[in-house]
Amino acid sequence: MIEFELWYLVLLPLLFAAGWWLRGVDSRQRGGEADGGPRAYFRGLNYLLNEQPDKAIDAFIEVVRLDPETIELHFALGNLFRRRGEVDRAVRIHTHLLNRADLPARSRAEALAELGQDFLKGGLLDRAEESFTRLLEEPRHRVEALRALLRIFQMEREWSKAIEIARRLEREAGESSHAQVAHFHCELAETALAEKDEDGARTHLEQALKVNRRSVRAAILAGDIALRRGQGAEAIEHWEHIGELNPEYLPLVAGRLADALDAAGRRADALNFLRRSLLDHPSIDLLDITHARIASWESPAAAEALLRDELLRHPSLLGFERLLAARAVSGFADSTLEQLRTLIQTQVRKLARYRCSKCGFRAREFHWQCPGCTSWESYPPRRIEELDAQ
Ligand SMILES: [Zn+2]
């Protein structure tokens, strides 16, 4: 049986053939002569019906040679093939159009744009980049090309190029993407930091803050860099600032901040900060961080008491699993409890992930950019169990 979309493939040429016939009547009335075009049409149609799309494409390509007015048919077919995921066929059609010197320049530019989309869909980023870079020369397609290039450079993690394109988009089309561009600078800063280039990292970070003063990620990184340079007090200041910027993100730095306070001889401040944050912004990650510090800085009994209190306020399977684990460590568990813990452990593993709010992609680690849909800041810094309970 022919699937639904294949019927479109068949119907489209039929509609165009009808148009052809009408035009034919018109030209015959004007004394023109009929040509062999429709035969190529119906040959293509026949191939499509017999599910031989490649031979059909050949037949249709012959049609465009005979009648440039059928360009629209080719665009429609090319788009359909691309939508069906048959990128090779879409590329063939659009390349053919692009290479026809006798077609109007406008149609060739459009073919180039379609070809770029084909390559993008097929994951051929280099060739997509090449097509859209060429398309920048076409004023009618420039904004579309800039948008596509911005996407491509992000996929290729070419952050400097992405920044440049984002600037052009803002200048030429008024499309601003400040939050995104701040992330591009942060990516560059992280790379520099990984290469132990602290000065480079600081330069990129200044750029990030210039674009977005309230960037949480930049504040976290600023603290990391300060700590790396042995400036603990400055690091503490940057991380404390996150509580004012957006306390939702506190779990991402709470451990680092508490340890820096402790290293500065301010253990009581560290514990106060953790307890207060947990009270004001309850979160499973924050509970984990606080529990671990209390267990080693105060006592295992105090840590267990914290877990019990927190479970009364915000019951969660993840919290309960931590409590059972703590009991096992302190030797309070019997074999039945141990069994129960193992059982819960396998169940909660799925609940302990982060989840993208745009596409639902799940990840063990927190991401600033979703690996699934490439959106920025689409991961709430909370575990799935908390997200579903909200
Ligand atoms: Zn996503």
Residues whose N, C-alpha, C, O or C-beta is under 5 A from the ligand:
A	BS01	ZN	C356 K358 C359 G360 F361 C370 G372 C373 T374
